[in-house]
Amino acid sequence: MAVEIEYVVVRNGEKKMTFASKKEAEAWDKMLDMAEALSDWLAESPVELDEAQREALGLFFAERKEDLQNLLRGGKRPDPEPKKTKGELKAVDAA
């Protein structure tokens, strides 16, 4: 019998992600905390955003924290990553 240890990130009673290492789980949890704080901050924006839009933007900013920090410091905009087509995603998943 094999024993596996899993680290589960739970937010508001809902399981979000499962990880094999504590370090990865804590990093994901920290990113979700940042996304939540950004979403709350976006509620103060003069642009009217619904809750789903604020959450999506908060997560987008949190996932790209380094790029955002660079931009806020006056750095250059990072090169955008090319979007993968559905065919490319299936090929990568199958590999």
N, C-alpha and C positions, 0 to 999 in steps of 0.2 A: 504494500500500500504506500502510495506517495503522499507526502504532506506538502501542501502549498500554502504559502502565506500571501494574502492579498491585502492591499491597503485601499480602502474605499473612501472616496470623497463624498460626503453627504452634506447637502445644503437645504435648509428648511425641510428636513425630513425626507428629502428625495435624493436617491443615489445618482451622482453625476458621472463619476468615472471610477474605474478600478485600475490599480497599478501594482506592479510587482515589487517596487521599492518605495520605502517611506519617503526618500528624498524627492522622487517624482510626484508623489501624492501631495506632499507639502508645497511643492512649487506650483502645482495646479491649483491648490486651495488658495494660495497667496494671489495667484493671477485672478481667480474668481472674486476675491476680496477687493482687488484693485478695480475690476470691472464693475462691481457693485457701487463702489465709491464714485467712479467716473459717471455711472448712470445717474446717481443721485445729484451729482454736480451739474450734469446736463439738464436736469429739471429746472435749473435756474436760468437757462439760456433764453434769450429773447425769441428764439425760433421755437415754434410750437412743435414738440415731438411727443408722440404717444409713448406709453411705457415700453412697448416692444421695440420701438425705434431707439429709445434711450439705452435699453439693455443691449441691443445689437451693436450700437456705436461704442458703448462702454467696453464690451468684449473685444471689439475690433481694436480699440486703442490699447487695451491691456495686453492683448496678444502681440502687439507691435510696439511695446513699451520703449525699446531701444531706439527705434526709428522716431517715435514721438519725442523722446528726450533730445535726440540730435536736432530735430527741427526746432524745438523750443529754444535751443541754445544757438540758433542761427545757422545751423549746418545745412548742407544740401539735402534735397529730397532724395530718398533712396530710390534706386531703380525698381520699378514695379516688376513683380514676378509674373512671368507669362502664365495665363490661365490654361489649365489642362482641359482638353475636351473629354467627353464621356468615354470615348474609345481609349484615350491615353490612361484615364483613371482605371479602367478595367484591366488594361495590360499591366499596369503597375501592381494592382491588387493581386493579380494572378501569379505574378513572379515570386 
